Amino acid sequence: MAARRLVRGMTCGGRGGLGFVPAPQTSNKFPAEYLQRVKQTHMHGGYGSIGYNYDWKLAEAQKNLMRTHTTAVSSRMLFKLAQVRTSGPVSRS
């Protein structure tokens, strides 16, 4: 089975708990300003983080992945947190 089609079993290339979504394979509907903040934070840190200190690539970030412990609620909350410019608790509504 090709890695791109792997969803059941959730193991792919040594990444336990992670699998590729068969379709669509990528996402590209992100606000440019949001992508810039993600890139900046991953590469150099921000919001209390020191970052990952690596060369962030848009093509890699666009890949649709399914994580076994991430739910739609988690995804919504992560997006909501990304919209907040200060640290601290975020309303769940």
C-alpha positions in Angstrom: 0.0 0.0 0.0 1.4 3.4 -0.9 2.2 5.8 1.9 -0.2 8.4 0.5 -3.2 6.0 0.8 -2.4 4.9 4.3 -5.1 5.9 6.8 -5.8 2.6 8.6 -3.2 1.5 11.1 -1.9 5.1 11.4 1.7 4.3 11.0 3.7 5.8 8.2 7.5 6.1 7.8 8.1 5.5 11.5 5.5 8.1 12.5 3.2 6.3 15.0 -0.2 7.8 15.2 0.0 9.6 11.8 -1.4 8.8 8.4 -1.9 10.5 5.1 -5.4 11.4 4.0 -6.1 9.9 0.5 -8.0 12.9 -0.9 -7.5 15.7 -1.1 -3.7 15.3 -0.5 -3.1 19.0 0.1 -4.8 22.1 1.4 -4.2 25.5 0.0 -6.9 27.8 1.4 -5.0 29.7 4.1 -4.8 33.4 4.6 -1.4 34.7 3.5 -0.9 36.5 6.8 -1.7 33.4 8.8 0.8 31.3 6.8 3.5 34.0 7.4 2.9 33.8 11.2 3.1 30.0 11.1 6.3 30.1 9.2 7.8 32.7 11.4 6.9 30.9 14.6 8.1 27.5 13.3 11.4 29.0 12.2 12.2 31.6 14.8 9.6 31.1 17.6 7.1 33.5 19.1 4.2 33.5 21.5 6.5 32.2 24.2 8.0 29.5 22.0 11.6 29.3 20.8 10.4 27.7 17.5 11.8 24.6 15.8 14.7 26.4 14.1 14.3 24.8 10.7 13.6 25.9 7.1 9.8 25.8 7.0 8.4 24.8 3.7 4.9 25.6 2.4 4.6 22.4 0.4 5.2 20.3 3.5 2.7 22.3 5.5 0.0 21.9 2.9 0.0 18.0 3.2 -3.2 16.7 4.8 -2.3 14.4 7.6 -4.6 12.6 10.0 -3.5 12.2 13.6 -5.2 9.6 15.7 -5.6 11.9 18.7 -6.6 15.0 16.9 -10.3 15.7 16.5 -12.3 18.4 14.6 -12.7 20.2 18.0 -8.9 20.1 18.4 -8.4 21.5 14.9 -10.9 24.3 15.5 -9.2 25.2 18.8 -5.8 25.3 17.3 -7.0 27.6 14.5 -8.7 29.8 17.1 -5.5 29.9 19.2 -3.6 31.0 16.1 -5.9 34.0 15.8 -5.1 35.2 19.3 -2.1 37.5 19.5 -1.5 37.2 23.2 -1.0 34.1 25.4 -3.5 33.0 27.9 -6.8 31.0 28.1 -9.1 31.0 25.1 -12.9 30.8 25.3 -14.2 27.4 24.0 -17.4 28.9 22.5 
